[in-house]
Amino acid sequence: MKRFLFLCFALLLAASVVVPNAYAEGEKGVNLADNSKSAILIERDTGAVLYEKNSNEKLPPASMTKIMTMVLIMDSLDKGELTLKEKIRTSEYAASMGGSQIFLEAGEEMTVEHMLQGIAIGSGNDASVAMAERLAGSEEEFVKKMNEKAAELGLKHTKFQNATGLPVEDHYSTSHDMAIMAKELLKYDMITKFTGTYEAYLREDTDKKFWLVNTNRLVKFYPGVDGLKTGFTNEAKYCLTATGKKGNMRVIAVVMGAPSPKERNAEVTKMLDYAFSQFTTHPIYKRGVALKSVPVSKGSKKTIIGVTSEPISVLTKKSGSSKDFTQKISMHQNLKAPIKQGDKIGMLKVIKDGKTVVDSPIVAKDDMEKASWWEMYKRAFGKITQSK
C-alpha cells in the first residue's frame, strides 16, 4: 500500500511540472486571445508555453521590433562597450525618421540613458536609429546584427529590415519569436527601469523639455507589469509584448493583430491573470552565479569561471512542488583563448523524470586574453623542471 501511495504521489508531482507547450491552446478549454491574429503566453525563466494561438504566423511586428534593438543596446552596456552616460550624436538620417519620435534634431547629443528612455517609453524611431548608428556605424549594418542575433536565439520566423518597425516589405516576426526576444531582453535587470516607467521628461534643463508617456498603459493600470513594448501600424494593427512579475514568477504575454488598443490590453490582461492564478515559479539561480571553472588553452589564466546567463527557475502548477529535480552541468572541452565575457562555454540542464525542463547557456564570467609568449615560456619551463 505504501508503495502504491508513493507511486500515486510521484505521478501527481510529475503532472504538475510544466514543460514547453504543456498548456498550449486547446487544452482545458483555455481561450485567452480570441480577437487577435496571434498570441502566446510564456513563463520567463523556463520559457514554458502556457497558452498560444497561431504563435508561428508571420506578421508585421511594428514597433515591437525595438525589443531586438534594445537587446543589442543592453548587450553592449553589459559588455562595457557602451555606458549610460555616453553622449550619442544624432545624424541627419536619424533625425528624419517619421512615426513615433522624440524629435531629435540633426547634431543634437543625448546620453544613452535618455536615448533608452526615448525608445522604451516613447517608442522613438529617431532614438532607435541614432543608437543603431552608434553601435554598428549605420542602420543597415545594425539590421545585420539584429538578424544575426535572431538566428543565434533560434528564431526561424523573423526577419528585420530596419531598427524601428516602420512599415517595409519583408519585415516580419511571430508572437513566439517576439516572446523569445523579450525573454532575452529580460536577462538584463536594468531594462525594466526604462520599460516600467510610465512617464518621464527629456531635456528637462532646456526650453525644449519633452514629456514622455509610456505607450504601454498596463504599466500604470496592471500591478506588476513593467514592460515591454507596444506596436501599431495600419498593416500590423495593435500589438503588445507585455511582461509582469508577481512574487517569484515573471511571465511574458504577446498579442499581434488586435483590432483596437482596448482589445489588445484586455487580452493581455486575461493572459496575465491566467498565468498568475494557475502557476508558480521556484527560483534556483540568479543571473551571474558561478557554477564551474573550466581549463583554457593558451590563456592568460589557466581556467575561466562559467556563470549562469539568466535566472534559472522551475515552474509548476499552484499545487505543485519543485522537489526531485536534478541538475546537469556540461562545460565545453578544449577551450582556447581569447574568450570574451558572455561567450557560451557550457550548458546547464534541469531535469525531471528524464525530461529537460530548463536548458540554459553557461557563459564566461570575464574576458580571457591570450597568454604572452613569456607566460607560455614560463609555463613550459615550469613543467620541464617539475618533471626532473
KETI-484552 format. One record per residue: z, y, x of N, C-alpha, C, CB in turn. Coordinates in steps of 0.2 Angstrom, whole numbers, plus 5000, padded with zeros to 4 digits. Glycine has a CB too. Layout:
N
ZYXZYXZYXZYX...
END
This chain:
388
500049945004500050005000500050065004500650004995500450065010500450125014499850135017501050115020499450085019498850095022498350115017498550025025498350095011497950125006498050195005498050084999498650215004498850285003498550335009499550295002498650305015498450345021497650355021498650305027497350295019496550305018496350355013496250235016496750355007496550405002496650475004496950394996497250485008497350555011496850575016498050555014496650525020496150545025495450565022496050485030495250525016494650545013494650605010494550485008495250625007495350695004495350745009496050695000495650735015495550785020494850795023496050765026494550745024493850745026493350785021493550675027493550775015493150805009493250885009493250775003493850905012494050975012493651015018494750985012493450975023493151015028492451035027493150965034492251095028491651125027491151125033491751205025490551095032490051095037489451135034489851015039489051155039488451195036488151165031487951205042487951205025487651185019488051145015486951155021488651135016489051085012489151115005489751075015489151185004489251214997488651254996489851254997488051224997487451264995487251274988486851234999486751314986486551324980486451254976485951364979486651254970486551204965487151154964486051164968487651154970488251114969488751144965488451094976489051104961489651134957489451194952490151154962488751194951488551254947488651324949488851244940488651334955488851394958488151444958489151394965488151494954487651544954487951614955487251534947487751644961488051704963487551764963488451694969486951744964486451804965485851784961486251804973485851784955485351774950484751824950485551764943484951884952484451934951484051954958484651994948484351924963484051944970483551894972484551944975483051914976482551864978482851814983481951894981483351824987483551784992484251804993483151784998484751754995485451774996485751715000485851784990486251735004486651675007487351705008486351665014487851655009488551675010488751625015488951665003489051655021489251605026489951625029488751605032490351585031490951605035490751615042491451545035491051675045490851695051490951655057491151765052491551625058491651595064491351525065492451575064491251485059490951425059490251425057491351375054490051475054489351485052489251435046488851465057489751405043489651365037489351405031490351335035488851375028488551405022488951385016487751375022489151435012489551425006489051425000490151475006488551465001488051474995487451494998488351524990486851474995486251504997485751504991485951465003485251544991484651544987484051574990484851594980483551534991482951544994483051585001482551594990483551555005483851585011483351585016484451555013482751545016482251545021481651585019482151475024481651615013481051655011480951715015481051675004480351725018480251785022480151845018479551775027480551895019480551965016480552015020481051955010480352075018480452135022481252155022480052195020481552165028482252175028482452245028482552145035481952295028482152365028482652385033482352385021483052425032483552455037484052405039483952515035484052345036484452285039484252265046484552225034483652285047483352275054483852305059482652315055484152355058484652395063485152345065484852455060485352295061485852245064485652225070485952185059484952205071484752175078484752235083484052145077484552295081484652355085485352365088484352415082485852355083486552365085486752305090486952365079486452245089486652185093486452205100486252125090485952235101485652245108486052305111484952265108486252355107486652405109487352385111486752465104487652345107488352315108488352265114488652275102487852235115487752185121487752225128487152145121487352285128487352325133488052355135486852375133488352375130489052405130489552355133489352435124489452295131489952235133489852225140489752175128489152225142489052205149489152265154488352185150489352325151489452385156488852415158489852365162488252405155487652435156487552505152487052395154488052515148488052575144488752595142487652565137488952655141489552675140489552725133489952715145490052725129490052765123490052835125490752745119490252855131490252925132489552955135490752945137489152905137488452925140488052965135488052865142487753015137487353055133486653035133487353135135486353025127485653005126485253065124485652945120484653075127484253125126483753105120483853155132483553145116483053125110482353145112483353165104481953095112481253115113480853145107480853055115480253175108479853195103479753145098479253225105479553085100479453025096480053005092479152965100480653005095481252985091481353035086481852975096481253095087481453155083480953155077481453215086480353115078479853125072479953065067479153115076480453025068480552975063480652995056481052925065480352965051480452985044481052945041479852985040481052945035481552905031482252925033481552835033482752885033483452905034483552925041483952835033483852985042483953015049484553055049483353055050484753065055485253115056485053185059485853085061484353195059484053255060484153275067484253305055484053225072484053245079483353285081484053175083483453335085482953375087482753355094483153445088482053355096481753345102482153375108481053355103482453335112482853365118483553365117482553435119483753355110484453355109484853295112484553355101485453305115485853255118486453235113486053275125486553175113487153145109487353085112486853135101488053075112488353025115488152955112489153025115488252905115488152835112488552825106488252785118489152845107489652835101489452875095490352865103489152935096488952975090488252945087488853045091487852915092487252885090487352825086486752865096487852785088488052725084488352745077488552685088488652795077488952825070488352835066489352885071487852865069487252885065486852825063486752935070486852775067486452715065486852675060486352665071487552665061487952615057488152645051488552595061488252715051488552745044487952775041489052795046487552815044486952845041486352815041486952915044486252755044485652725045485052765048485352705038485252805053484752855056484152815060485152895061483552825057483052795061482852835068482352805057483052905068482952935074483452915079483053015073484052905077484552875082484352805085485252875079484152765080483952695082483352695087483652655076482852745087482352745091482552775098481752785088482952825098483252855104483652805108483752915102484052765105484452715108483952655111484952685104483452645107482952595109482552615115482452585104482452675116482052705122482552705128481852775120483152725126483652725132483752655135484352745130483752595131483852535133483252495136484152495127482652515133482052475135481452525138481852435130481552585138481052635140480552655135480652595145480452615130480052635124480252585118479352625126480052605112480252565106479852505106480052605100479252505109478852445109479152385114478152455112479452415120479752365124480452345121479952395131480752385117481452365114481252315109481752425111480752325105480552275100480452205103479952295096480152205109480052135113480752105114479752145119481252145116481952125117482252095110482352175120482052135105482352115098482052045096482152165093481452035097481151965096481351915101480351975096481451935107481751885112482451865110481751915119482851905107483551895105483551845099483951955104483051865094482951825088482851755090482451855084482351745095482251675097482851635101481651675102483151675105483751655108484251625103484151705112484351665097484851645092484551585087484951705087483951565089483651515085483351535078484151455084483151595077482951625071482151605071483051695070481951565066481251545066480851585061481251475064481151625057480851655051480951735052481051635045480951765058481051835059480551855064481751845061480251915062479851955067479852025066479051925066480052055072480152135071479552165074480752155075479352225071478852265074479152335075478352275068479752355073480052415075480752405075479852475070481152465077481852455078482252485072482052495084481852505067482152545061482152505055481852605061481552465053481452435047481052475043482152425043480752535045480252565042479652525040479952635046479352535034478852485032478252475037478552505025478052415039477552405043477352335042477652415051476652315043476452245042476752195047475652245043476852135045477052085049477752095052476552065054478252125048478952135050479352105044479052215050479652055046480052015041480651975044479551965038481051955039481651915041481751875034482251955043482351835035482651805029483351815028482451725030483651795023484351805022484751765027484551795014484451705028484851655033484851695040484451595033484251715042484251745049484651815049483451765050484651855044485051915044485751895045484951955038485951835041486651815042486851795049486851755037486351765052486551745059486551805064485951695062486151855063486151915067486851945066485551965065487051945059487651985058488251945061487751985050488151875061488651835065488751855072488551755064488151865075488151885082488451955083487351885085488251995079488452065080489252075079488152115074489552025075490252025074490651995079490451995067490351975084490651955090491052005094490151915095490752065093490952125096491452165091490352175098492052155093492652185088492552255087493252175091492252295092492152365091491752385085491952395097491252345084490652365079490952385072490152315078491452355070491752365063492052435063492152315061492252465069492552535069491952585067492752555076491352565068490752605066490552585058490252595071490452525058490152505051490652505045489852435052491252505047491852505042492052575041492352465044491752625044491952695042491552725036491752745048491852745031491552775025491152845026491952775019491552885030491252955031491452975038491453005025491053015041491153055047490753115048491052995053490853155053490453215054490153205061490953275054489553225062489253235069489153305070488553205069489153325076489053395079489653445076488353425077490253415076490753455072490953525075491453415073490753525082490953595085490353645085491153575092489853625081489253675081489153695074488653635084488653745073488453765067487953715063488153835067487853655067487353605064487853545062486853585069488453555060488853505058488553465052489553535055488553395053488153345049488653295046487553315052488653295039489153245036488753175035489353275029489053125037488853055036489253025031488853015043488852985026489252945021488952875021489152975014489352825022489052755023488652735017489652715023488052715018487652685013487852625010486952675016488352595013488652535010489352555006488852485016489252565000489852584996490452534995489552604989490252474997490852424996491352435002490552354997491152475007491652485012492252525009491352535018492052565004492652605001492952574995492352674999492552534991492752504985492952434985492252514980492852394990493052324990493552314996492452274991494152304995494652295000494452245005495352274998494452255012494252215017493552215019494352145015493152245016492452255018492352305023491952275012492052295029492052335035491352335038492552325040490852325034490152325036489652285032490052295044489052275033488752295040488152345039488552235043487652325034487052365034486652355028486652355040486552415025486052415019485352415021486252475014484952415016484252425017483852435010483952365020483352485011482952495005482252525007483252545000481752495004481052525004480752504997480652495010480252534995479952514989479752434989479352554988479552414995479252344995479852294996478852335002480452315000480952275001481452274995481352285007481452324991481952334986482652344989481952274980483152324985483852344988484152284991484352364982484352294998484552235002485252255005484052225008485652205006486352225009486552155013486852245004486752175019487152125023487852145024486852105030488252115020488952135020489452095023489252155013490052115026490552075029491152095027490452065036491652055025492352065024492852015026492352075016493452045027493951995030494552005026494052015037494851945025495551935021495951885025495451915014496451905027496851855031496551835038497051795027496451775039496051755045495351745044496451685047495151745038494451725036493951785035494451685030493451785039492851835038492251805036492751875045491951835031491351805028490751855029491451775021490151825028489551875028489151855022489151855035488951905018488551895012487951935013488951915006487351905011486751945012486351935005486251915018486051985003485651984997484952024999485952014990484452004997483752034998483352034992483351995004483052094991482652104985483052114978482152044984483552144978483952154972483552214968484652174973483552214962483252264958483552334958483152244951484152344960484552404960485152404964484752424952485352464967485952454971486552434967486152524974486652444961487152424957487152344957487152444950486552314955486552244955486652214962485852224953486352244967486552224974487252214976486152264979487652274974488352274976488752224971488652344974488552214965488852164961488752094963488552174953488152074965488052014968488451994974487351994969488452044979488852034985489552024983488752094990489852064978490552064976490651994974490652114971490251964970490351894967490351844973489751874962489951854978489951804983490551814987489351824988490851874988491451884992492051854988491551954994492051874982492651844978492651764978492551864970492051734977491951664978492251634984491251644977492051664990492251644996493051644997491951685002493351704996494051714997494451674992494151794996494151664986494651624981494551544983494351634974494051524986493951454987494151424994493251434985494051464999494051435006494651475010493451445009494751445016495251475020495051455027495951455019495251495032495051485039495651475043494651545042495651425048496151415053495951425060496351335052496151485062495951505069496151455075496151575071495651445080495851405085495851455092495351355086495351485093495251535099495051605097494851505104495251655100494951715100494351715105495451775102493951775104493451785109493751795116492951835107493451765121493651785128494151745131493851855128494351685128494851645130494651595135495151605124494951595141494751555147494851485145495151575153494351445146494351375144494351325150493751355140493851335155493751295161493451325166493451225158493551305172493151335178492651285180493651345184492151305183491551255185491351275192491051255179491151235196490851245203490251285202490851185207490151325207489451365208489251355215489651445206488651335215488251335222488051395225487651285221488251405231487951465235488251535232487251475235488851535228489051595225489551625230489451575219489751685228490251725232490951695231490251805230491051655226491651615225491451545223492051645219491951505224491751435223491651405216492251385227492051445212492051425205491951485200492651385203491751475194491751535189492051505183490951555188492451555179492851535173492351545167493451585173492351495163492051495157492551515151491751425155492251565147492751585141492351575135492951655142492751585129492451575123491951645122492951575117491351625119490951685117491051715111490251655118491451685106491551715100492251685097490951695095492451715092493051675089492851605086493351725083493351565087493251495085493751475080493351445091493551455074493951435069493751365065494051495064494151345061493951285057494051315049494451225058493551295045493551315038493651255034492851345036494151265029494251215024494351245017494951175025494351205012494451225005495151245005494351165000495351285000496051315000496551265001496151354994496451204998496951154998496951105004496851104992496451125009496351085015496851095020495651095017496751055026497151055032496651065038497550995032496951095043496551095049496751045054496651165052497150995053497350945057496750895059497950915055496950855064496450795066495750815068496450755060495750885071495050905074495150885081494950975072494550875084494550865092494050915095494350795094494250935101493850975104493450945110494251035107492850965112492450935117492150995121491950885115492350995127492051055132491551025137492651085136490951045137490451025141490251075145489850985137490351075152490151135156489451115160490651145162489051155161488351145164488551125172487951205164488151075174488151055181487651085185488050975181487751085192487351115197487151195195486651075197487651225193487651305193487451335199488251335189487051385200486851415206486951495205486151405208487251525210487251605209486551625211487751625215486451685208486851735204486951715197486651805205487551735194487651725187487951785184488151665186487651805178487851865175488451855170487351905172488851905169489451895164489051885157489851965164489351835154489051825147488451775147488751885144488251745153487751695154488051625151487551685161487751595147487951525145488051475150487451505139488651445151488751395156489051335153489251425161489151325147489351265144489351275136490051255146489651225133489751225126490351195124489151175123490651225118491251205115491051175108491751255115491251115107491151075101491851065098490751015101491951075091492551055087492250995082492851115083492550945083492350885079492850855075492150825085492550835069493050805064492650745061493150855058492950685061492650625059491950605061492650625051491850625068491250615071490750665070490950545069490850715066490350765064490550835068490350785057490050865071490250935074490250985069489650945079490851015068490951075063490851145066491551065059490951145073490851205077490551185083491551245078490051225085489651215091489451285094488951175089489851305099489851375101489751375109490451405099489351425112489251435119489951455122488751485120489951425128490451445133490151495138490851385137490351555140490051595144490451615150489851665140490051645155490351665161490851725160489851685167491451725162491951775161491751845165492651755163491451825172491251885176490551875179491751895181490351925183489751915187489951875193489451985189489451835195489451795202488851815206489551715200488951845211488451865216488351805221488551925220487751805224487551755229488051765235486851755231488251715238488651725244488151745250488951655247488451795254488051815260487951755265488451875263487551775270487451715275488051705279486851745280488451755280489051755284489551705280489351825286489651715274490051675270489851605270490151705262489251595269488951525269489051495276488151525268488951535281489151505288489851485289488951565293490351525286491051515287491251455283491451575285490951445277491051385273490751325277490751385267490151325280489851265283490251255289489151285285490551305293490951295299491551265297491051365303491851285292492551255290492451185288492751295284491951165285491851095283491751055290491151085279491351075295491251045301491951035304490851085306492351085305493051075308493451035305493351145309493451035298493850985294493750915295493851005287493050905296492850835297493050805304492050825296493250845309493350815315494050785316493350875321
END
